[in-house]
């Protein structure tokens, strides 16, 4: 019986589905233009993949592209002291024996002396890990060097010179502008056929620079006839070596003319010989080279037929930008140019070369597609004239404390490079107090008699296809703001720290105070990490404008219904109100112009800043982390510290090269995160919650730490002293003491 019921039910369902198909009318399919991501995915989906080899590890490539080793070794060689004795377990007799063997199989005059022994021991003691990394990288570069040196009949041991010169980093640039693996100066590079232009620098090219270095060595040997003197001339120039020979009375041995050379050159040849020794005898000293993740023969080149950027290649071929930087150090702007009559080559792992050549036309098609999306000059102005009638306006923005060029450019919807060009600014620092000129193209309706609604404005924007529609989003960033507090009569560090929500220890550190005593009238530095909200204009695509309108209407209705004020009830205080509405006490005081913590019964308190509350319902927030450049830092170390790439930092800060200035503020992280009202943990809120955990006790005449501690069960004298930064037990009437509620 059950089987019969199930069968009949199934027949009814099938028949209803068949009849329903006859009544379905096919709706016309609306064609929408592909987004950039969809276009990219559609191209990659058709790629023919040849799985010949695995990709090179991206994190290791970032390590290879880092300039840390170059900075460290350059500093070591510059400050080397051959006369300073180094305590390291290496018998002198054993060292003499090994140096003698090196001398026998090389054309250099390698003789034991105390200075060379000290340099070798210094490197072994302090730079063991550095040489492990260098030996790993050398397995990629040394075959190239040996081929170029052998072609000119140059001793192959010269390859160790590149370790001393650049720490095997083709992107290394010295303080005087020497560039590349072999550290060629601009004029010397030009002399040996190394081309330098806006896009490419042949001094960074391992093949071309190695051939030029071999030719230079050959020319210098024809002059001096001694390889030690050739090395010295490579560092200081042949003219300075000739001067040293004359000053020494015509001596021809490097160690005899060494006192007459520049200080840096005096440590140069010993550093080279020490490097040769460590590379030859690394096993005996327990130095294990890092793994060789790439060999030069595992890569290949292809000639480029159209201009391509590293970013485009990274997206299309799934190769990290760091890997492209490592394999193609010649290109300064992370872009391979196409110039008529010239040839430019791209080096890739062999498996990626196969993918590139199999899909070359599609790759160039994607580059053309991206190029077509760029804004054309004068196009937007002509279009707006035809539709409504446009007017180019000049605005002025006065730079205030805390402003940055990035925030100002975002506020007015202009690029940072244009802002710098209009105001002739050389750096990315906003000049405090200066009025910056800003050009804006604003479309204004000719006959606007009534104030248009948000819906009408958006509808007009959809109809006018030549106009762009923008939406505003809030970008939240946290900045350290320096404030100053003037010490008044009766103040102490405990009260001041409580007022600003910081610790006593922090105030002492910022102002270099050794104890808790503060002078009347002194200005104390207070550093607060404050939340800064800026408005960013983003373009809205035509198919998303209607959704944005509906969202704005809903937001406006919600804003009209929600209450922005709170009426003070009996028993309320600023601490409880701040905790109840998840805001900071400082904000409550600022929004309501309160000078102290007192509130009146029945008064209405504003719970938000009206200026910030407008359009303060974004779905996402862009959180920005900033870093102030300190002495000795450069883009490589900063990027490594925050686990980002150098290219990302350059993009966020609109940097054209890798140069940064001391004290310059850089954006080092830019993340867009979803906003969840239940989880907004602001730093000010955390500070307010921490302050709520404390009670304040006002010291009365006759009080002591012992008597106060007895009033609060579980609280000891040492606890009160720690909470309030008190070292002795002396108290003054009227003093405020923090007591932990917990």
C-alpha positions in Angstrom: 0.0 0.0 0.0 2.8 2.4 0.9 4.6 1.6 -2.4 1.4 2.5 -4.4 1.1 5.9 -2.6 4.7 6.8 -3.2 4.4 5.9 -7.0 1.3 7.9 -7.5 2.8 10.9 -5.7 5.9 10.8 -7.9 3.7 10.6 -11.1 1.8 13.8 -10.0 5.1 15.7 -9.4 6.5 14.7 -12.8 3.4 15.7 -14.7 3.1 19.0 -12.9 6.8 19.8 -13.9 6.1 18.9 -17.5 3.0 21.1 -17.8 4.8 24.0 -16.0 7.5 24.0 -18.6 5.0 25.0 -21.3 4.0 28.2 -19.4 7.5 29.5 -18.8 8.4 32.5 -20.9 12.2 33.0 -21.5 13.2 36.5 -20.2 15.8 38.4 -22.3 19.3 38.0 -20.9 20.8 41.3 -19.9 24.4 41.6 -21.1 26.7 43.3 -18.6 30.3 44.2 -19.3 33.0 42.0 -17.7 34.9 43.3 -14.7 38.8 43.3 -14.8 38.9 40.3 -12.5 36.4 38.3 -14.7 38.4 39.2 -17.8 41.6 38.1 -16.2 40.1 34.8 -15.0 38.6 34.2 -18.5 42.0 34.5 -20.1 43.7 32.3 -17.5 41.0 29.6 -17.8 42.1 29.1 -21.5 45.9 28.9 -20.7 47.8 25.8 -21.8 49.9 24.7 -18.9 53.2 22.8 -19.3 54.1 21.3 -16.0 57.9 21.1 -16.5 59.2 22.4 -13.2 57.9 23.8 -9.9 57.6 27.6 -9.1 60.4 29.1 -7.0 59.4 29.7 -3.4 58.1 33.3 -3.1 59.2 33.9 0.5 62.8 32.9 -0.3 62.8 35.3 -3.3 61.9 38.1 -0.9 64.8 37.1 1.2 67.1 37.1 -1.9 65.8 40.6 -3.0 66.5 42.0 0.5 69.4 44.4 0.9 70.1 43.4 4.5 73.3 41.5 3.7 74.6 44.3 1.5 74.2 46.9 4.2 75.8 44.6 6.8 78.9 43.6 4.8 79.5 47.1 3.4 79.5 48.5 7.0 81.9 45.7 8.1 84.4 46.4 5.2 84.2 50.2 5.8 85.0 49.9 9.5 87.4 46.9 9.3 90.4 47.1 11.6 93.1 44.7 10.6 95.1 45.5 13.7 92.3 44.5 16.1 92.9 41.0 17.5 89.9 38.7 17.4 89.4 35.8 19.7 88.4 32.8 17.6 89.5 29.1 17.7 91.7 28.9 14.6 95.4 27.9 15.1 97.8 30.3 13.3 99.9 27.4 12.0 96.8 25.7 10.4 95.8 29.0 8.8 99.3 29.5 7.4 99.2 26.0 5.9 95.7 26.7 4.2 96.7 30.1 2.9 99.9 28.5 1.4 97.7 26.0 -0.5 95.4 28.9 -1.7 98.5 30.8 -2.9 99.7 27.8 -4.9 96.5 27.4 -6.9 95.7 31.1 -7.5 97.6 34.0 -9.2 97.1 36.3 -6.1 100.0 37.0 -3.6 98.4 35.3 -0.6 100.8 35.5 2.2 100.1 35.1 5.9 100.1 38.3 8.0 98.4 39.2 11.3 96.0 41.7 9.6 94.6 39.0 7.3 94.3 36.6 10.2 92.2 39.1 12.2 89.9 39.7 9.2 89.3 36.0 8.6 88.6 35.4 12.3 86.3 38.4 12.4 84.2 37.1 9.5 84.1 33.6 11.0 83.0 34.8 14.4 80.4 37.4 13.3 79.2 36.6 9.8 78.8 32.8 9.7 75.1 33.0 9.0 75.6 35.6 6.3 78.1 33.4 4.5 75.6 30.5 4.6 73.1 32.7 2.7 75.7 34.0 0.3 76.9 30.5 -0.6 73.3 29.6 -1.4 72.8 32.6 -3.7 76.3 32.1 -5.2 75.1 28.8 -6.8 72.9 30.9 -9.0 75.4 33.6 -10.0 78.9 32.0 -9.9 78.4 30.0 -13.1 77.6 33.3 -14.9 80.7 35.0 -13.5 83.0 32.1 -14.3 81.8 32.0 -17.9 82.4 35.8 -18.4 85.8 35.7 -16.6 87.0 32.7 -18.6 86.1 34.4 -21.9 88.7 37.2 -21.1 91.2 34.7 -19.5 90.7 36.4 -16.0 91.4 34.3 -12.8 88.1 32.6 -11.8 88.8 33.6 -8.2 87.7 37.2 -9.1 84.1 35.9 -8.8 84.5 36.3 -5.0 85.0 40.1 -5.6 81.2 40.4 -6.3 80.5 39.1 -2.7 82.6 41.9 -1.3 81.1 44.5 -3.7 77.4 43.8 -3.5 76.7 40.8 -1.3 75.5 39.2 -4.6 72.5 41.6 -4.8 72.0 43.1 -8.3 69.7 45.8 -6.9 72.4 47.1 -4.5 73.2 50.8 -4.7 76.1 52.4 -2.7 76.1 55.8 -1.1 77.9 57.3 -4.1 75.6 55.7 -6.7 77.6 52.5 -7.7 75.0 50.0 -8.8 74.6 46.2 -9.4 76.5 43.0 -8.7 79.8 44.6 -9.7 79.0 48.1 -8.4 79.7 50.1 -11.6 79.6 53.9 -11.4 77.4 55.6 -14.0 80.3 57.0 -16.1 82.3 53.8 -15.9 79.3 51.7 -16.9 78.7 53.9 -19.9 82.4 53.6 -20.8 82.0 49.8 -20.9 78.8 49.7 -22.9 76.3 49.4 -20.0 73.1 51.4 -20.9 71.2 53.3 -18.3 67.8 54.9 -19.0 64.4 55.5 -17.2 63.2 51.9 -17.5 66.4 49.8 -17.5 69.8 49.8 -16.0 72.3 47.3 -17.5 74.6 47.7 -14.4 72.0 45.4 -12.7 72.0 42.8 -15.5 74.2 39.9 -14.3 75.3 38.9 -17.8 76.1 42.3 -19.2 77.7 43.6 -16.0 79.9 40.5 -15.6 81.2 40.9 -19.2 82.0 44.5 -18.5 83.7 43.7 -15.2 85.9 41.0 -16.9 86.9 43.6 -19.6 87.8 46.1 -16.9 90.0 43.6 -15.1 91.8 42.8 -18.3 92.5 46.4 -19.0 93.8 47.1 -15.4 96.1 44.0 -15.5 97.6 45.4 -18.7 98.5 48.5 -16.7 99.6 47.1 -13.3 100.6 43.5 -14.1 99.6 42.4 -10.6 96.2 41.0 -9.6 96.3 42.5 -6.1 96.8 45.9 -7.5 94.0 45.3 -10.0 91.6 44.6 -7.1 92.7 47.8 -5.3 92.2 49.8 -8.5 88.7 48.3 -8.9 87.8 49.8 -5.6 89.6 53.2 -5.6 90.5 53.7 -9.3 93.8 53.3 -11.1 94.8 56.9 -10.5 94.7 56.5 -6.7 96.7 53.3 -6.9 99.4 55.0 -9.1 99.6 57.8 -6.4 100.1 55.3 -3.7 102.9 53.6 -5.7 104.7 57.0 -6.1 104.2 57.9 -2.4 105.7 54.5 -1.3 108.8 55.2 -3.3 107.9 53.0 -6.3 107.0 49.8 -4.4 104.7 47.3 -6.4 103.3 45.0 -3.7 99.8 45.8 -2.4 100.8 45.2 1.3 103.7 47.7 0.9 101.6 50.5 -0.6 98.5 49.7 1.6 99.3 52.5 4.1 99.1 55.1 1.3 95.7 54.0 0.0 92.2 55.2 1.2 91.0 53.7 4.5 88.2 51.8 2.7 90.7 50.3 0.1 93.0 49.3 3.0 90.4 46.8 4.2 89.2 45.9 0.7 91.8 43.3 -0.5 91.9 41.6 3.0 88.1 41.3 2.9 88.4 39.7 -0.6 91.1 37.2 0.6 89.1 36.4 3.7 86.0 35.8 1.6 88.0 33.5 -0.7 89.3 31.5 2.3 85.9 31.0 3.8 84.3 29.9 0.5 87.2 27.4 0.0 87.3 26.1 3.6 83.6 26.5 4.7 83.2 22.8 5.5 86.1 22.8 7.9 84.4 25.6 9.8 81.0 24.1 9.9 79.4 26.5 7.5 76.6 24.8 5.6 75.4 26.7 2.5 71.6 27.4 2.2 69.8 25.2 -0.3 70.1 26.2 -3.9 66.5 26.8 -5.0 67.3 28.0 -8.4 70.1 27.6 -11.0 70.7 29.8 -13.9 70.3 27.0 -16.4 66.8 26.4 -15.0 65.7 29.7 -16.4 65.3 31.1 -19.9 64.5 34.4 -21.6 61.9 35.5 -24.1 61.9 38.8 -26.1 59.0 41.1 -25.3 56.8 42.4 -28.1 54.7 44.8 -26.1 55.2 46.7 -22.8 54.3 44.5 -19.8 54.4 45.2 -16.0 55.6 42.8 -13.3 52.1 43.1 -11.8 50.4 41.9 -15.0 52.9 39.0 -15.4 52.4 38.1 -11.7 48.6 37.9 -12.2 48.7 36.0 -15.5 51.6 33.5 -14.8 51.1 33.1 -11.0 54.7 34.2 -10.4 55.4 36.5 -7.4 56.6 40.0 -8.0 59.6 39.3 -5.7 60.6 36.4 -8.0 60.3 38.6 -11.1 62.4 41.3 -9.4 65.1 38.6 -8.6 65.2 37.2 -12.1 64.9 40.6 -13.9 66.8 43.1 -11.8 67.6 45.2 -14.9 64.2 46.9 -14.9 64.0 49.7 -12.4 60.3 50.5 -12.6 59.0 46.9 -12.5 58.0 47.3 -16.1 59.5 45.8 -19.2 59.3 48.5 -21.9 58.7 48.1 -25.6 60.8 50.6 -27.6 61.0 50.4 -31.4 64.4 49.3 -32.6 65.5 47.9 -29.2 65.2 44.5 -27.7 64.1 43.8 -24.1 64.0 40.3 -22.6 62.1 38.7 -19.8 63.7 36.0 -17.7 61.5 33.3 -16.2 61.7 29.7 -14.8 61.6 27.3 -17.7 58.1 26.0 -16.8 56.7 29.6 -16.9 58.5 30.3 -20.2 56.5 27.4 -21.7 53.3 29.0 -20.3 54.2 32.4 -21.7 55.1 31.2 -25.2 52.0 29.0 -25.4 49.7 31.9 -24.5 51.7 34.9 -25.8 48.8 36.5 -27.8 46.4 36.2 -24.8 48.9 37.9 -22.5 49.4 40.8 -24.8 45.6 41.0 -25.2 45.2 41.4 -21.5 47.9 44.1 -21.5 45.9 45.9 -24.2 42.7 45.6 -22.3 44.3 47.1 -19.2 45.7 49.9 -21.3 42.3 50.7 -22.8 40.8 51.1 -19.2 43.2 54.0 -18.4 41.8 57.5 -18.4 42.5 59.4 -21.6 43.6 63.0 -21.4 40.8 65.7 -21.9 38.2 62.9 -22.6 36.3 63.5 -19.4 36.3 67.3 -19.7 35.0 67.2 -23.3 32.3 64.6 -22.4 31.1 66.7 -19.4 31.0 69.9 -21.6 28.7 68.1 -24.1 26.3 66.7 -21.4 25.9 69.4 -18.7 28.6 72.1 -18.9 31.6 71.7 -16.7 33.8 74.1 -14.8 37.3 73.5 -13.7 37.7 74.9 -10.2 40.7 75.6 -8.0 40.4 74.8 -4.4 42.8 75.4 -1.5 43.4 73.1 1.4 45.3 74.4 4.4 47.5 71.7 5.9 46.9 71.1 9.6 48.7 69.1 12.1 48.3 65.3 11.4 47.4 65.8 7.7 49.2 63.7 5.1 49.3 64.0 1.3 47.6 60.7 0.9 44.6 61.8 3.0 44.4 65.1 1.2 44.5 63.5 -2.2 41.8 61.0 -1.1 39.6 63.7 0.2 39.5 65.7 -3.0 39.6 62.6 -5.4 42.9 63.5 -7.0 46.1 61.6 -7.4 49.1 62.2 -5.0 51.4 62.8 -8.0 49.1 65.5 -9.3 48.9 67.1 -5.9 52.8 67.2 -5.7 53.1 68.6 -9.3 50.5 71.4 -8.7 52.3 72.6 -5.6 55.9 71.8 -6.6 56.4 69.4 -3.7 59.5 67.2 -3.8 58.7 64.9 -0.9 55.6 63.0 0.3 55.5 65.2 3.5 52.6 67.6 3.8 54.0 71.2 4.6 52.3 72.3 7.8 50.4 75.6 7.5 50.7 75.9 3.7 47.6 76.2 1.5 47.8 73.5 -1.2 46.3 74.2 -4.7 43.9 71.6 -5.9 42.3 71.5 -9.4 38.9 69.8 -9.6 36.5 69.2 -12.5 33.0 69.6 -11.0 29.8 69.2 -13.1 27.2 71.8 -12.2 23.6 71.8 -13.5 22.6 75.1 -15.2 19.0 75.4 -14.0 18.7 73.8 -10.6 15.8 75.5 -8.9 15.2 73.0 -6.1 17.6 70.9 -4.1 17.8 67.5 -5.7 17.3 64.4 -3.6 19.8 61.6 -3.3 17.6 59.4 -5.6 17.3 62.1 -8.3 21.0 62.8 -8.2 21.9 59.1 -8.7 19.3 58.7 -11.4 20.8 61.6 -13.3 24.2 60.0 -12.9 23.0 56.8 -14.4 21.4 58.6 -17.4 24.6 60.6 -18.1 26.9 57.8 -19.3 29.8 60.1 -19.6 29.8 61.2 -15.9 31.3 59.2 -13.2 29.4 58.4 -10.0 31.3 58.3 -6.7 30.5 56.9 -3.3 32.1 58.0 0.0 33.6 55.5 2.4 35.2 56.0 5.8 38.8 55.1 6.2 39.9 54.5 9.8 43.5 54.8 10.8 45.3 55.1 14.1 48.0 57.7 14.6 50.3 58.7 17.4 49.4 62.3 18.3 51.8 64.2 20.6 50.1 66.4 23.2 51.6 68.6 25.9 50.3 69.1 29.4 51.4 72.0 31.6 51.9 70.9 35.2 49.7 72.9 37.7 49.8 73.2 41.4 48.9 70.0 43.2 49.3 67.8 40.1 51.0 64.4 40.3 51.9 61.7 37.7 49.0 59.5 38.8 46.3 62.2 38.1 47.9 63.1 34.8 48.1 59.5 33.6 44.5 58.9 34.6 43.4 62.0 32.7 44.9 60.9 29.4 44.5 57.1 29.9 48.2 56.3 29.8 50.5 54.7 32.4 52.8 56.6 34.8 55.8 54.5 33.3 55.0 55.8 29.8 54.9 59.5 30.9 58.3 59.0 32.6 59.7 57.3 29.5 58.4 60.0 27.1 59.8 62.8 29.3 63.0 61.0 30.5 62.0 61.3 34.2 64.0 59.4 36.7 61.5 59.7 39.6 57.9 60.7 40.1 58.7 64.4 40.9 57.5 66.9 38.4 58.3 70.7 38.3 55.5 73.2 38.5 54.9 74.7 35.0 56.7 72.0 33.2 55.3 70.8 29.8 54.9 67.0 29.8 54.8 65.2 26.5 51.9 62.8 26.1 51.6 60.5 23.2 48.1 59.2 22.4 47.2 56.7 19.7 44.0 58.3 18.3 41.5 57.1 15.8 41.4 59.2 12.7 38.4 58.9 10.3 38.9 60.3 6.7 36.4 60.2 3.8 37.5 58.4 0.6 35.7 58.9 -2.7 35.4 55.7 -4.8 33.9 55.3 -8.3 30.6 53.4 -8.4 30.0 51.4 -11.6 26.7 52.0 -13.4 25.2 48.6 -12.6 25.8 49.1 -8.9 24.4 52.7 -8.6 20.8 51.6 -8.0 21.9 49.2 -5.2 23.9 52.1 -3.7 20.8 54.3 -3.9 18.7 51.8 -2.0 21.4 51.4 0.6 21.7 55.2 1.1 17.9 55.5 1.5 17.9 52.8 4.2 20.8 54.4 5.9 19.2 57.8 5.9 16.0 56.4 7.4 18.0 54.6 10.1 20.0 57.8 10.9 16.7 59.7 11.3 15.3 57.2 13.8 18.3 56.6 15.9 19.0 58.8 18.9 22.3 60.6 19.1 21.7 62.0 22.7 21.4 60.5 26.2 19.6 62.1 29.1 21.7 61.8 32.3 19.9 59.7 34.9 20.3 59.5 38.7 23.6 57.8 39.6 25.1 58.3 36.2 28.7 59.5 35.7 30.9 59.8 32.6 32.6 56.5 33.3 29.3 54.5 33.3 27.9 56.4 30.3 31.1 55.8 28.3 31.0 52.1 29.2 27.3 51.8 28.4 27.5 53.3 24.8 31.0 51.9 24.0 32.7 55.3 23.6 35.7 56.9 25.3 35.5 59.5 28.0 37.7 61.9 26.0 35.3 61.8 23.1 32.3 62.4 25.4 34.1 65.5 26.9 35.1 66.7 23.4 31.6 66.3 21.9 29.9 68.0 24.8 32.5 70.7 25.6 33.1 69.4 29.2 36.1 70.6 31.1 35.9 68.0 33.9 34.1 64.7 34.7 31.0 66.3 36.3 27.6 65.9 34.6 24.3 67.4 35.7 21.1 65.3 36.3 18.7 65.6 33.3 21.2 67.1 30.9 21.5 65.7 27.4 24.9 64.4 26.2 25.8 64.0 22.6 26.9 60.4 21.9 28.6 61.1 18.5 30.3 63.8 16.6 27.8 65.2 14.0 30.6 65.7 11.5 31.7 62.1 11.7 28.3 60.6 12.0 27.3 61.6 8.5 27.6 58.5 6.3 29.2 56.6 9.1 27.7 53.3 8.2 30.2 51.9 5.7 30.3 48.2 5.2 34.1 48.1 5.1 36.9 50.1 6.7 40.4 50.5 5.4 42.8 50.3 8.3 46.2 52.0 7.7 49.4 51.4 9.7 52.1 54.0 9.4 55.9 53.8 10.1 58.3 56.6 10.8 61.7 56.0 9.0 64.5 55.7 11.5 68.2 56.0 11.1 69.7 53.2 9.1 66.4 51.9 7.7 65.5 51.5 4.0 62.5 50.0 2.1 63.9 46.5 2.3 64.1 46.3 6.1 60.8 48.1 6.6 59.0 45.8 4.2 60.5 42.7 6.0 59.5 44.1 9.4 55.8 44.4 8.4 55.8 41.3 6.1 54.9 43.2 2.9 56.7 43.8 -0.4 58.8 46.8 -1.3 56.5 47.2 -4.4 53.4 47.5 -2.1 55.0 50.2 0.1 56.0 52.1 -3.1 52.5 51.9 -4.4 50.8 53.0 -1.2 53.1 56.0 -0.9 53.4 56.8 -4.6 57.2 56.4 -4.5 59.1 56.5 -7.8 62.3 54.9 -6.4 63.6 53.1 -3.3 64.9 56.2 -1.6 63.4 57.2 1.7 64.2 60.1 4.0 64.9 60.0 7.7 61.8 60.9 9.7 59.5 60.4 6.7 56.1 58.7 7.6 55.3 55.8 5.3 52.1 53.7 5.0 53.2 50.1 5.6 49.9 48.3 5.8 46.5 49.0 4.1 43.8 46.5 4.8 40.1 46.6 4.1 38.2 44.8 6.9 34.5 44.2 7.4 32.9 46.4 10.1 30.9 44.6 12.8 29.4 46.9 15.4 29.4 44.2 18.0 33.2 43.7 17.6 34.6 47.3 17.2 37.4 47.3 19.7 38.8 50.8 19.6 41.9 51.6 21.4 40.1 54.5 23.2 37.4 52.1 24.3 39.9 49.6 25.7 41.6 52.4 27.6 38.1 53.6 28.9 37.3 50.0 30.1 40.6 49.7 31.8 40.0 53.0 33.6 36.5 51.8 34.6 38.2 48.9 36.5 39.7 51.4 38.9 38.1 53.4 41.7 39.5 56.7 42.8 40.2 57.3 46.5 40.9 60.9 47.6 43.6 61.0 50.4 42.4 62.6 53.6 44.4 64.1 56.4 45.9 61.4 58.6 45.6 58.7 55.9 48.5 56.2 55.3 49.0 53.5 52.7 48.4 50.9 55.4 45.0 52.4 56.5 43.8 52.8 52.9 44.8 49.2 52.0 42.8 48.0 55.0 39.6 49.6 53.6 39.8 47.4 50.4 39.9 43.6 51.1 42.7 41.8 49.2 44.6 45.1 48.4 48.1 45.4 49.6 50.4 48.4 50.1 52.6 47.2 47.2 49.5 47.0 45.0 48.6 50.7 45.6 52.2 51.8 45.0 52.3 49.8 41.7 49.0 51.1 40.4 49.9 54.7 41.2 53.7 54.7 40.4 54.6 55.6 44.1 58.0 54.7 45.3 57.9 56.0 48.9 55.0 55.9 51.4 54.5 59.7 51.8 50.9 60.9 50.9 49.5 64.4 50.5 45.8 65.3 51.4 43.7 65.6 48.2 45.9 63.2 46.2 43.9 60.8 44.0 44.8 57.1 44.3 43.6 54.4 41.8 42.3 51.2 43.5 41.7 48.1 41.3 38.1 46.9 41.6 39.0 43.4 40.7 
